[in-house]
Amino acid sequence: MMDIKNILKDFSRLAEARKNHTFRTRLVFIFCAATIAMVLFFSYRVVNSAMDKILVVNEGGELLRFKAMQQDLLYESLLTNHCYHTAYYLNSFDRLSLQENRARALFLVNKPDANTIFAKYQADRGYGDALELGVVYRTEFEKMLSVSVSGDEYHVTFSSVLSIINGNDVRKIRIFSEGTVIRTTPRFPENTSGFFFRTYNQQYEMP
């Protein structure tokens, strides 16, 4: 009989200990959750307050919101990336990449303007030299020259440098590009920027 009482007493102490442990565990979780919530709330207040205090002024002296400027910087980066790839695929080719680069260019710029550039390389024997003599045409984006916004369209001018490599002989030509860019649905991997040249033309000069 005493053994049963002792067992029951031990069981009661064990149950009480588990109850206390569970209670303490819950207190720890509640404290941690409250601490995390306070940290997140404080961080939000600090960041939000900082954004409200950052003032950006445009050329006309008007104040612009920081968040809007961040979005503009993102669009500018994507637009620069689009110009980079457009100049590259329109003007870079060799014996192996000619057809692929021409096809990829059509995802970045309208077909009639692209065909005008393709026709020039055809007439100037650029394609023939690449296919028959192994000449390499390689274009590197240089810099954005201007960007202006009109509604949903962007008018851009930028420069690139075309290197025509024939063995040890390298001839360089600077390309000045101008066009009107519109937003479109990104398409991986052909057009990751989500921009498209509605109009495009380019001029050439020796650097």
FINUMI-69935 format. One record per residue: residue number from 1; chain; x, y, z of N, C-alpha, C in turn. Coordinates in nm, 3 decimals. Example, Ala and Ser with C-alpha at 12.3 -4.5 7.8 and 13.67 -1.06 7.14 Angstrom:
<1,"A",<1.319,-0.569,0.780>,<1.230,-0.450,0.780>,<1.320,-0.330,0.780>>
<2,"A",<1.285,-0.225,0.708>,<1.367,-0.106,0.714>,<1.290,0.003,0.787>>
This chain:
<1,"A",<0.084,-0.120,0.000>,<0.000,0.000,0.000>,<0.087,0.125,0.000>>
<2,"A",<0.196,0.118,0.082>,<0.287,0.231,0.090>,<0.357,0.253,-0.045>>
<3,"A",<0.385,0.139,-0.113>,<0.450,0.152,-0.243>,<0.362,0.227,-0.341>>
<4,"A",<0.231,0.196,-0.337>,<0.137,0.265,-0.428>,<0.134,0.413,-0.396>>
<5,"A",<0.131,0.445,-0.266>,<0.128,0.587,-0.227>,<0.256,0.658,-0.274>>
<6,"A",<0.368,0.588,-0.256>,<0.495,0.649,-0.299>,<0.499,0.669,-0.450>>
<7,"A",<0.446,0.568,-0.522>,<0.443,0.579,-0.669>,<0.356,0.696,-0.712>>
<8,"A",<0.237,0.705,-0.647>,<0.146,0.816,-0.680>,<0.209,0.950,-0.647>>
<9,"A",<0.282,0.953,-0.534>,<0.346,1.078,-0.494>,<0.455,1.116,-0.595>>
<10,"A",<0.534,1.014,-0.636>,<0.639,1.042,-0.736>,<0.578,1.086,-0.869>>
<11,"A",<0.467,1.022,-0.905>,<0.399,1.058,-1.029>,<0.348,1.202,-1.023>>
<12,"A",<0.294,1.239,-0.907>,<0.243,1.376,-0.890>,<0.356,1.477,-0.901>>
<13,"A",<0.473,1.444,-0.841>,<0.586,1.535,-0.850>,<0.636,1.547,-0.995>>
<14,"A",<0.636,1.432,-1.066>,<0.679,1.434,-1.206>,<0.584,1.517,-1.291>>
<15,"A",<0.454,1.499,-1.268>,<0.354,1.575,-1.343>,<0.368,1.724,-1.315>>
<16,"A",<0.392,1.757,-1.188>,<0.408,1.897,-1.150>,<0.533,1.957,-1.214>>
<17,"A",<0.641,1.876,-1.219>,<0.765,1.923,-1.280>,<0.746,1.948,-1.430>>
<18,"A",<0.675,1.854,-1.495>,<0.649,1.871,-1.639>,<0.563,1.995,-1.663>>
<19,"A",<0.466,2.014,-1.574>,<0.378,2.130,-1.588>,<0.459,2.259,-1.575>>
<20,"A",<0.549,2.262,-1.474>,<0.632,2.381,-1.456>,<0.726,2.402,-1.574>>
<21,"A",<0.782,2.291,-1.628>,<0.872,2.301,-1.743>,<0.799,2.355,-1.865>>
<22,"A",<0.677,2.302,-1.888>,<0.596,2.349,-2.001>,<0.565,2.496,-1.986>>
<23,"A",<0.532,2.539,-1.865>,<0.499,2.679,-1.839>,<0.620,2.769,-1.867>>
<24,"A",<0.737,2.724,-1.819>,<0.858,2.803,-1.841>,<0.893,2.809,-1.990>>
<25,"A",<0.873,2.695,-2.061>,<0.900,2.693,-2.205>,<0.811,2.791,-2.279>>
<26,"A",<0.683,2.793,-2.240>,<0.590,2.887,-2.303>,<0.631,3.031,-2.276>>
<27,"A",<0.676,3.056,-2.153>,<0.720,3.192,-2.120>,<0.839,3.233,-2.207>>
<28,"A",<0.932,3.138,-2.228>,<1.049,3.168,-2.311>,<1.006,3.200,-2.454>>
<29,"A",<0.916,3.116,-2.510>,<0.867,3.140,-2.646>,<0.797,3.274,-2.657>>
<30,"A",<0.713,3.305,-2.558>,<0.640,3.432,-2.560>,<0.738,3.549,-2.553>>
<31,"A",<0.840,3.537,-2.469>,<0.939,3.644,-2.454>,<1.016,3.663,-2.585>>
<32,"A",<1.057,3.550,-2.648>,<1.131,3.558,-2.774>,<1.046,3.621,-2.884>>
<33,"A",<0.919,3.578,-2.892>,<0.830,3.632,-2.995>,<0.809,3.781,-2.974>>
<34,"A",<0.791,3.822,-2.847>,<0.772,3.963,-2.818>,<0.896,4.044,-2.853>>
<35,"A",<1.014,3.986,-2.823>,<1.140,4.055,-2.854>,<1.157,4.074,-3.005>>
<36,"A",<1.131,3.966,-3.081>,<1.143,3.974,-3.227>,<1.046,4.075,-3.284>>
<37,"A",<0.922,4.074,-3.233>,<0.822,4.169,-3.281>,<0.865,4.312,-3.253>>
<38,"A",<0.922,4.336,-3.135>,<0.967,4.471,-3.101>,<1.083,4.514,-3.190>>
<39,"A",<1.176,4.420,-3.219>,<1.289,4.452,-3.306>,<1.242,4.486,-3.447>>
<40,"A",<1.149,4.404,-3.500>,<1.097,4.430,-3.634>,<1.023,4.564,-3.640>>
<41,"A",<0.944,4.590,-3.538>,<0.869,4.716,-3.534>,<0.964,4.835,-3.527>>
<42,"A",<1.066,4.823,-3.442>,<1.163,4.931,-3.428>,<1.239,4.952,-3.559>>
<43,"A",<1.278,4.841,-3.626>,<1.350,4.851,-3.753>,<1.264,4.919,-3.859>>
<44,"A",<1.137,4.881,-3.862>,<1.046,4.942,-3.959>,<1.035,5.092,-3.936>>
<45,"A",<1.022,5.131,-3.808>,<1.009,5.273,-3.776>,<1.134,5.350,-3.816>>
<46,"A",<1.251,5.289,-3.790>,<1.377,5.356,-3.824>,<1.392,5.373,-3.975>>
<47,"A",<1.368,5.263,-4.051>,<1.382,5.269,-4.197>,<1.281,5.364,-4.258>>
<48,"A",<1.157,5.356,-4.211>,<1.053,5.443,-4.264>,<1.083,5.589,-4.235>>
<49,"A",<1.132,5.615,-4.114>,<1.168,5.751,-4.077>,<1.284,5.801,-4.161>>
<50,"A",<1.382,5.713,-4.187>,<1.498,5.752,-4.268>,<1.457,5.785,-4.410>>
<51,"A",<1.366,5.704,-4.466>,<1.320,5.730,-4.602>,<1.247,5.863,-4.611>>
<52,"A",<1.170,5.894,-4.508>,<1.098,6.020,-4.509>,<1.192,6.139,-4.500>>
<53,"A",<1.311,6.119,-4.442>,<1.404,6.229,-4.423>,<1.499,6.247,-4.541>>
<54,"A",<1.507,6.146,-4.630>,<1.595,6.157,-4.746>,<1.524,6.239,-4.853>>
<55,"A",<1.584,6.348,-4.893>,<1.525,6.435,-4.992>,<1.611,6.434,-5.117>>
<56,"A",<1.549,6.407,-5.231>,<1.620,6.407,-5.359>,<1.558,6.514,-5.446>>
<57,"A",<1.641,6.596,-5.508>,<1.593,6.709,-5.586>,<1.626,6.686,-5.732>>
<58,"A",<1.527,6.705,-5.820>,<1.553,6.690,-5.962>,<1.608,6.820,-6.019>>
<59,"A",<1.629,6.825,-6.150>,<1.690,6.942,-6.212>,<1.602,7.065,-6.199>>
<60,"A",<1.472,7.046,-6.187>,<1.381,7.159,-6.173>,<1.365,7.206,-6.030>>
<61,"A",<1.436,7.145,-5.937>,<1.427,7.186,-5.797>,<1.313,7.121,-5.722>>
<62,"A",<1.244,7.024,-5.783>,<1.133,6.957,-5.717>,<1.184,6.841,-5.632>>
<63,"A",<1.120,6.824,-5.515>,<1.159,6.716,-5.426>,<1.097,6.585,-5.473>>
<64,"A",<1.177,6.479,-5.472>,<1.130,6.348,-5.515>,<1.142,6.250,-5.400>>
<65,"A",<1.046,6.160,-5.387>,<1.049,6.058,-5.283>,<1.162,5.959,-5.308>>
<66,"A",<1.224,5.912,-5.201>,<1.336,5.819,-5.212>,<1.292,5.688,-5.278>>
<67,"A",<1.173,5.638,-5.239>,<1.126,5.512,-5.296>,<1.108,5.523,-5.447>>
<68,"A",<1.056,5.637,-5.492>,<1.038,5.658,-5.635>,<1.174,5.661,-5.705>>
<69,"A",<1.272,5.723,-5.640>,<1.405,5.727,-5.699>,<1.466,5.588,-5.708>>
<70,"A",<1.442,5.506,-5.606>,<1.493,5.369,-5.608>,<1.435,5.292,-5.726>>
<71,"A",<1.305,5.311,-5.752>,<1.242,5.244,-5.865>,<1.300,5.295,-5.996>>
<72,"A",<1.323,5.425,-6.004>,<1.383,5.481,-6.125>,<1.523,5.426,-6.150>>
<73,"A",<1.599,5.408,-6.042>,<1.733,5.352,-6.055>,<1.728,5.208,-6.106>>
<74,"A",<1.627,5.134,-6.060>,<1.610,4.997,-6.108>,<1.579,4.996,-6.257>>
<75,"A",<1.484,5.081,-6.300>,<1.450,5.089,-6.442>,<1.570,5.132,-6.525>>
<76,"A",<1.648,5.227,-6.473>,<1.765,5.274,-6.547>,<1.867,5.163,-6.563>>
<77,"A",<1.884,5.083,-6.459>,<1.977,4.970,-6.466>,<1.931,4.867,-6.569>>
<78,"A",<1.800,4.835,-6.567>,<1.746,4.740,-6.664>,<1.754,4.795,-6.806>>
<79,"A",<1.731,4.926,-6.820>,<1.737,4.988,-6.952>,<1.880,4.985,-7.007>>
<80,"A",<1.976,5.014,-6.921>,<2.117,5.007,-6.962>,<2.154,4.865,-7.003>>
<81,"A",<2.106,4.768,-6.928>,<2.131,4.628,-6.960>,<2.070,4.592,-7.096>>
<82,"A",<1.952,4.646,-7.123>,<1.886,4.619,-7.251>,<1.966,4.679,-7.367>>
<83,"A",<2.014,4.802,-7.349>,<2.094,4.866,-7.454>,<2.223,4.788,-7.478>>
<84,"A",<2.282,4.740,-7.370>,<2.405,4.660,-7.380>,<2.383,4.537,-7.468>>
<85,"A",<2.277,4.462,-7.439>,<2.252,4.338,-7.514>,<2.206,4.367,-7.658>>
<86,"A",<2.132,4.477,-7.676>,<2.088,4.511,-7.812>,<2.208,4.540,-7.902>>
<87,"A",<2.298,4.624,-7.853>,<2.417,4.657,-7.933>,<2.501,4.532,-7.958>>
<88,"A",<2.511,4.447,-7.858>,<2.593,4.326,-7.872>,<2.537,4.232,-7.979>>
<89,"A",<2.410,4.196,-7.966>,<2.355,4.095,-8.057>,<2.334,4.148,-8.199>>
<90,"A",<2.313,4.278,-8.214>,<2.300,4.334,-8.349>,<2.434,4.339,-8.422>>
<91,"A",<2.542,4.360,-8.347>,<2.670,4.392,-8.409>,<2.783,4.295,-8.378>>
<92,"A",<2.755,4.188,-8.305>,<2.859,4.090,-8.273>,<2.829,3.958,-8.343>>
<93,"A",<2.930,3.903,-8.408>,<2.909,3.774,-8.475>,<3.042,3.718,-8.522>>
<94,"A",<3.044,3.589,-8.538>,<3.154,3.520,-8.603>,<3.094,3.403,-8.680>>
<95,"A",<3.178,3.314,-8.727>,<3.129,3.203,-8.808>,<3.026,3.118,-8.734>>
<96,"A",<3.045,3.098,-8.605>,<2.959,3.009,-8.528>,<2.836,3.078,-8.469>>
<97,"A",<2.846,3.207,-8.437>,<2.738,3.274,-8.363>,<2.650,3.364,-8.448>>
<98,"A",<2.677,3.376,-8.577>,<2.606,3.472,-8.661>,<2.455,3.452,-8.658>>
<99,"A",<2.409,3.333,-8.688>,<2.265,3.309,-8.695>,<2.198,3.322,-8.559>>
<100,"A",<2.262,3.270,-8.455>,<2.204,3.278,-8.321>,<2.193,3.423,-8.273>>
<101,"A",<2.296,3.504,-8.294>,<2.293,3.643,-8.249>,<2.188,3.724,-8.324>>
<102,"A",<2.174,3.698,-8.453>,<2.069,3.767,-8.529>,<1.931,3.732,-8.475>>
<103,"A",<1.909,3.606,-8.444>,<1.780,3.563,-8.390>,<1.753,3.626,-8.254>>
<104,"A",<1.853,3.632,-8.168>,<1.834,3.688,-8.034>,<1.810,3.838,-8.040>>
<105,"A",<1.869,3.906,-8.139>,<1.849,4.050,-8.152>,<1.702,4.084,-8.178>>
<106,"A",<1.630,3.995,-8.246>,<1.490,4.022,-8.280>,<1.399,4.020,-8.159>>
<107,"A",<1.445,3.969,-8.045>,<1.368,3.976,-7.922>,<1.389,4.109,-7.850>>
<108,"A",<1.484,4.188,-7.898>,<1.521,4.313,-7.829>,<1.485,4.438,-7.907>>
<109,"A",<1.473,4.426,-8.040>,<1.449,4.542,-8.125>,<1.354,4.502,-8.237>>
<110,"A",<1.278,4.600,-8.289>,<1.179,4.567,-8.392>,<1.248,4.515,-8.518>>
<111,"A",<1.178,4.427,-8.588>,<1.238,4.354,-8.699>,<1.281,4.443,-8.816>>
<112,"A",<1.200,4.542,-8.861>,<1.245,4.624,-8.974>,<1.377,4.697,-8.948>>
<113,"A",<1.392,4.756,-8.828>,<1.517,4.827,-8.798>,<1.633,4.730,-8.783>>
<114,"A",<1.607,4.613,-8.727>,<1.713,4.512,-8.717>,<1.756,4.467,-8.857>>
<115,"A",<1.660,4.447,-8.945>,<1.693,4.403,-9.081>,<1.776,4.507,-9.156>>
<116,"A",<1.754,4.635,-9.125>,<1.835,4.741,-9.188>,<1.982,4.725,-9.151>>
<117,"A",<2.007,4.694,-9.024>,<2.145,4.674,-8.979>,<2.203,4.545,-9.038>>
<118,"A",<2.122,4.439,-9.040>,<2.169,4.314,-9.099>,<2.205,4.333,-9.246>>
<119,"A",<2.123,4.412,-9.317>,<2.147,4.434,-9.460>,<2.278,4.510,-9.482>>
<120,"A",<2.311,4.602,-9.391>,<2.437,4.677,-9.405>,<2.557,4.583,-9.391>>
<121,"A",<2.552,4.494,-9.290>,<2.663,4.400,-9.274>,<2.672,4.304,-9.393>>
<122,"A",<2.557,4.271,-9.451>,<2.557,4.185,-9.569>,<2.620,4.257,-9.688>>
<123,"A",<2.580,4.385,-9.706>,<2.631,4.462,-9.819>,<2.779,4.495,-9.803>>
<124,"A",<2.824,4.516,-9.679>,<2.965,4.550,-9.654>,<3.056,4.428,-9.645>>
<125,"A",<3.004,4.312,-9.674>,<3.080,4.186,-9.670>,<3.119,4.144,-9.529>>
<126,"A",<3.053,4.202,-9.427>,<3.083,4.163,-9.290>,<3.048,4.017,-9.265>>
<127,"A",<2.929,3.978,-9.307>,<2.887,3.838,-9.289>,<2.973,3.744,-9.373>>
<128,"A",<3.002,3.787,-9.495>,<3.084,3.703,-9.583>,<3.223,3.680,-9.526>>
<129,"A",<3.284,3.788,-9.474>,<3.418,3.775,-9.416>,<3.417,3.686,-9.292>>
<130,"A",<3.309,3.695,-9.214>,<3.300,3.611,-9.094>,<3.287,3.464,-9.132>>
<131,"A",<3.203,3.434,-9.231>,<3.178,3.296,-9.270>,<3.294,3.235,-9.348>>
<132,"A",<3.355,3.316,-9.436>,<3.456,3.262,-9.527>,<3.600,3.279,-9.476>>
<133,"A",<3.626,3.390,-9.405>,<3.763,3.421,-9.364>,<3.786,3.409,-9.213>>
<134,"A",<3.678,3.386,-9.138>,<3.694,3.372,-8.993>,<3.709,3.504,-8.919>>
<135,"A",<3.670,3.615,-8.982>,<3.676,3.746,-8.916>,<3.575,3.750,-8.801>>
<136,"A",<3.613,3.812,-8.690>,<3.527,3.820,-8.572>,<3.483,3.964,-8.551>>
<137,"A",<3.353,3.986,-8.536>,<3.296,4.116,-8.502>,<3.251,4.110,-8.356>>
<138,"A",<3.311,4.194,-8.272>,<3.280,4.191,-8.130>,<3.249,4.333,-8.082>>
<139,"A",<3.131,4.350,-8.022>,<3.086,4.483,-7.979>,<3.076,4.490,-7.828>>
<140,"A",<3.129,4.599,-7.771>,<3.122,4.623,-7.627>,<3.049,4.753,-7.600>>
<141,"A",<2.948,4.746,-7.514>,<2.874,4.866,-7.473>,<2.970,4.963,-7.405>>
<142,"A",<2.960,5.092,-7.441>,<3.049,5.192,-7.382>,<2.979,5.272,-7.272>>
<143,"A",<2.874,5.347,-7.306>,<2.806,5.426,-7.203>,<2.672,5.478,-7.255>>
<144,"A",<2.583,5.510,-7.160>,<2.459,5.579,-7.193>,<2.491,5.726,-7.213>>
<145,"A",<2.436,5.785,-7.317>,<2.458,5.927,-7.344>,<2.342,6.013,-7.298>>
<146,"A",<2.220,5.962,-7.313>,<2.104,6.038,-7.266>,<1.984,5.945,-7.251>>
<147,"A",<1.897,5.981,-7.157>,<1.771,5.908,-7.136>,<1.664,6.011,-7.105>>
<148,"A",<1.554,6.007,-7.178>,<1.441,6.094,-7.148>,<1.314,6.011,-7.150>>
<149,"A",<1.217,6.052,-7.068>,<1.094,5.975,-7.052>,<0.977,6.055,-7.108>>
<150,"A",<0.894,5.987,-7.186>,<0.771,6.048,-7.238>,<0.658,5.948,-7.222>>
<151,"A",<0.580,5.964,-7.115>,<0.475,5.868,-7.086>,<0.535,5.733,-7.049>>
<152,"A",<0.500,5.631,-7.126>,<0.553,5.497,-7.101>,<0.672,5.463,-7.191>>
<153,"A",<0.724,5.563,-7.262>,<0.835,5.539,-7.354>,<0.963,5.607,-7.304>>
<154,"A",<1.075,5.546,-7.340>,<1.206,5.600,-7.306>,<1.282,5.628,-7.436>>
<155,"A",<1.331,5.751,-7.450>,<1.415,5.782,-7.566>,<1.560,5.779,-7.518>>
<156,"A",<1.641,5.696,-7.580>,<1.778,5.676,-7.533>,<1.878,5.697,-7.645>>
<157,"A",<1.995,5.742,-7.608>,<2.111,5.742,-7.697>,<2.228,5.682,-7.618>>
<158,"A",<2.308,5.603,-7.684>,<2.422,5.540,-7.617>,<2.528,5.505,-7.720>>
<159,"A",<2.647,5.475,-7.671>,<2.758,5.443,-7.760>,<2.816,5.306,-7.728>>
<160,"A",<2.870,5.244,-7.830>,<2.937,5.114,-7.817>,<3.061,5.116,-7.905>>
<161,"A",<3.149,5.021,-7.884>,<3.270,5.012,-7.966>,<3.274,4.875,-8.032>>
<162,"A",<3.277,4.875,-8.165>,<3.285,4.752,-8.243>,<3.430,4.723,-8.279>>
<163,"A",<3.477,4.604,-8.246>,<3.611,4.561,-8.284>,<3.600,4.456,-8.394>>
<164,"A",<3.664,4.483,-8.507>,<3.667,4.387,-8.618>,<3.804,4.319,-8.616>>
<165,"A",<3.804,4.191,-8.581>,<3.928,4.119,-8.555>,<3.956,4.022,-8.670>>
<166,"A",<4.065,4.049,-8.740>,<4.106,3.964,-8.852>,<4.249,3.918,-8.827>>
<167,"A",<4.263,3.804,-8.760>,<4.396,3.759,-8.720>,<4.454,3.853,-8.616>>
<168,"A",<4.573,3.910,-8.647>,<4.636,4.006,-8.556>,<4.592,4.150,-8.582>>
<169,"A",<4.515,4.170,-8.685>,<4.469,4.305,-8.720>,<4.335,4.332,-8.652>>
<170,"A",<4.328,4.441,-8.576>,<4.205,4.479,-8.506>,<4.169,4.622,-8.547>>
<171,"A",<4.049,4.638,-8.602>,<4.000,4.770,-8.640>,<3.880,4.803,-8.552>>
<172,"A",<3.878,4.925,-8.497>,<3.771,4.965,-8.406>,<3.684,5.072,-8.469>>
<173,"A",<3.553,5.059,-8.446>,<3.455,5.155,-8.494>,<3.360,5.187,-8.379>>
<174,"A",<3.337,5.316,-8.356>,<3.241,5.354,-8.252>,<3.101,5.360,-8.312>>
<175,"A",<3.005,5.303,-8.240>,<2.865,5.301,-8.285>,<2.783,5.391,-8.193>>
<176,"A",<2.710,5.485,-8.251>,<2.618,5.570,-8.177>,<2.475,5.523,-8.206>>
<177,"A",<2.406,5.480,-8.103>,<2.272,5.424,-8.119>,<2.168,5.520,-8.061>>
<178,"A",<2.052,5.521,-8.124>,<1.940,5.605,-8.078>,<1.811,5.528,-8.100>>
<179,"A",<1.719,5.538,-8.005>,<1.594,5.467,-8.023>,<1.492,5.498,-7.916>>
<180,"A",<1.371,5.448,-7.939>,<1.261,5.461,-7.844>,<1.230,5.324,-7.786>>
<181,"A",<1.232,5.316,-7.655>,<1.216,5.189,-7.585>,<1.082,5.186,-7.513>>
<182,"A",<1.014,5.072,-7.519>,<0.888,5.053,-7.447>,<0.903,4.935,-7.351>>
<183,"A",<0.813,4.932,-7.251>,<0.813,4.820,-7.157>,<0.737,4.703,-7.219>>
<184,"A",<0.784,4.582,-7.190>,<0.716,4.462,-7.237>,<0.735,4.352,-7.134>>
<185,"A",<0.676,4.237,-7.158>,<0.688,4.126,-7.063>,<0.825,4.060,-7.078>>
<186,"A",<0.901,4.046,-6.969>,<1.030,3.979,-6.978>,<1.014,3.836,-7.029>>
<187,"A",<1.113,3.790,-7.102>,<1.110,3.654,-7.156>,<1.249,3.594,-7.140>>
<188,"A",<1.259,3.492,-7.058>,<1.389,3.430,-7.031>,<1.415,3.315,-7.129>>
<189,"A",<1.534,3.303,-7.185>,<1.650,3.391,-7.166>,<1.664,3.499,-7.272>>
<190,"A",<1.568,3.509,-7.365>,<1.584,3.598,-7.480>,<1.578,3.746,-7.443>>
<191,"A",<1.488,3.782,-7.350>,<1.473,3.923,-7.311>,<1.443,3.929,-7.162>>
<192,"A",<1.547,3.942,-7.081>,<1.530,3.939,-6.936>,<1.501,4.077,-6.877>>
<193,"A",<1.523,4.184,-6.952>,<1.507,4.319,-6.897>,<1.362,4.366,-6.900>>
<194,"A",<1.281,4.314,-6.992>,<1.143,4.361,-7.004>,<1.130,4.489,-7.083>>
<195,"A",<1.231,4.522,-7.166>,<1.225,4.638,-7.254>,<1.235,4.593,-7.400>>
<196,"A",<1.190,4.682,-7.492>,<1.193,4.648,-7.634>,<1.207,4.778,-7.714>>
<197,"A",<1.297,4.779,-7.812>,<1.315,4.897,-7.896>,<1.203,4.903,-8.001>>
<198,"A",<1.115,5.003,-7.984>,<1.009,5.025,-8.083>,<1.068,5.086,-8.209>>
<199,"A",<1.167,5.175,-8.192>,<1.243,5.230,-8.304>,<1.391,5.223,-8.268>>
<200,"A",<1.476,5.206,-8.369>,<1.619,5.195,-8.341>,<1.697,5.227,-8.468>>
<201,"A",<1.803,5.307,-8.452>,<1.897,5.327,-8.562>,<2.035,5.353,-8.503>>
<202,"A",<2.138,5.335,-8.584>,<2.274,5.357,-8.536>,<2.362,5.415,-8.646>>
<203,"A",<2.460,5.493,-8.601>,<2.557,5.555,-8.690>,<2.696,5.507,-8.651>>
<204,"A",<2.789,5.512,-8.747>,<2.923,5.458,-8.725>,<3.028,5.567,-8.747>>
<205,"A",<3.132,5.564,-8.665>,<3.246,5.654,-8.689>,<3.373,5.591,-8.631>>
<206,"A",<3.485,5.626,-8.688>,<3.613,5.576,-8.638>,<3.644,5.648,-8.507>>
<207,"A",<3.683,5.576,-8.400>,<3.712,5.640,-8.272>,<3.844,5.719,-8.277>>
